[in-house]
Amino acid sequence: MTAFTKQEALENRLDWEILRDGGINLYWRCQYLEADVGWFRQKNYQVISYSCDKWISNDAMHADFQSTLSLPNYYGRTLDALNDVLDDLAVPDEGGVVVVFSRFDVYAKGAGAGATPRGPTEASVVLHIFARASRYFLLTGRRLLILVQSDDPNIVFQNLAFSPVSWNRREFLSANRGR
């Protein structure tokens, strides 16, 4: 099965635009995020939402992932373990899955601010893992998209899973993010 039909690509659908550019979109304004989540629900996407300001520790984040993503009992609650099990996420052939990270900047500046042994912050690695999984699912004909809301209009994540991380189509210009 293909991830998109030629007609869907020509329609410039929201899912097409996000996946074409790497699978992750950033949001500053919550109303834009909510509107896009509504669009995904209308297109039969399963939406999984996280309030990242509640992740006061990486263990809290992993516990949240384990319960909401139905990760196996043997999930080791580390970033390596997340990378290993995310490919087994139940992503349906129809529609897909949208993962929403609200207030991700709070996690990125708090518990996720620590550097990993390879250098990037834990928050960046979390997004990198989800971006890689998005590409994996796209290659297998299924759709996994990640929507990241930040109260910081200047937040930047560089080339996660070797793909750019773009602001959504309404906030692409800095001027549209209050800057």
Secondary structure as the mmCIF struct_conf table of DSSP 4:
data_model
#
loop_
_struct_conf.conf_type_id
_struct_conf.id
_struct_conf.beg_label_comp_id
_struct_conf.beg_label_asym_id
_struct_conf.beg_label_seq_id
_struct_conf.end_label_comp_id
_struct_conf.end_label_asym_id
_struct_conf.end_label_seq_id
BEND BEND1 ALA A 3 PHE A 4
HELX_RH_AL_P HELX_RH_AL_P1 LYS A 6 LEU A 10
TURN_TY1_P TURN_TY1_P1 GLU A 11 ASN A 12
HELX_RH_AL_P HELX_RH_AL_P2 LEU A 14 ARG A 20
TURN_TY1_P TURN_TY1_P2 ASP A 21 GLY A 22
BEND BEND2 GLY A 23 GLY A 23
STRN STRN1 ILE A 24 TYR A 27
BEND BEND3 TRP A 28 ARG A 29
HELX_RH_AL_P HELX_RH_AL_P3 CYS A 30 GLN A 42
TURN_TY1_P TURN_TY1_P3 LYS A 43 ASN A 44
STRN STRN2 TYR A 45 SER A 51
HELX_RH_3T_P HELX_RH_3T_P1 CYS A 52 LYS A 54
BEND BEND4 ILE A 56 SER A 57
HELX_RH_AL_P HELX_RH_AL_P4 ASN A 58 THR A 68
TURN_TY1_P TURN_TY1_P4 LEU A 69 SER A 70
TURN_TY1_P TURN_TY1_P5 ASN A 73 TYR A 74
BEND BEND5 ARG A 77 THR A 78
HELX_RH_AL_P HELX_RH_AL_P5 LEU A 79 VAL A 85
HELX_RH_3T_P HELX_RH_3T_P2 LEU A 86 ASP A 88
BEND BEND6 LEU A 89 LEU A 89
BEND BEND7 ASP A 93 GLY A 95
STRN STRN3 GLY A 96 SER A 102
TURN_TY1_P TURN_TY1_P6 ARG A 103 ARG A 103
HELX_RH_AL_P HELX_RH_AL_P6 PHE A 104 LYS A 109
TURN_TY1_P TURN_TY1_P7 GLY A 110 GLY A 110
HELX_RH_3T_P HELX_RH_3T_P3 ALA A 111 ALA A 113
BEND BEND8 GLY A 114 GLY A 114
STRN STRN4 ALA A 115 ALA A 115
HELX_LH_PP_P HELX_LH_PP_P1 THR A 116 THR A 116
TURN_TY1_P TURN_TY1_P8 PRO A 117 ARG A 118
BEND BEND9 GLY A 119 PRO A 120
STRN STRN5 THR A 121 THR A 121
HELX_RH_AL_P HELX_RH_AL_P7 GLU A 122 LEU A 139
TURN_TY1_P TURN_TY1_P9 THR A 140 GLY A 141
STRN STRN6 LEU A 144 GLN A 149
BEND BEND10 ASP A 151 ASP A 151
TURN_TY1_P TURN_TY1_P10 PRO A 153 ASN A 154
STRN STRN7 LEU A 160 LEU A 160
TURN_TY1_P TURN_TY1_P11 ALA A 161 PHE A 162
STRN STRN8 SER A 163 SER A 163
STRN STRN9 SER A 166 TRP A 167
TURN_TY1_P TURN_TY1_P12 ARG A 169 ARG A 170
BEND BEND11 GLU A 171 GLU A 171
BEND BEND12 LEU A 173 LEU A 173
HELX_RH_3T_P HELX_RH_3T_P4 SER A 174 ARG A 177
TURN_TY1_P TURN_TY1_P13 GLY A 178 GLY A 178
#
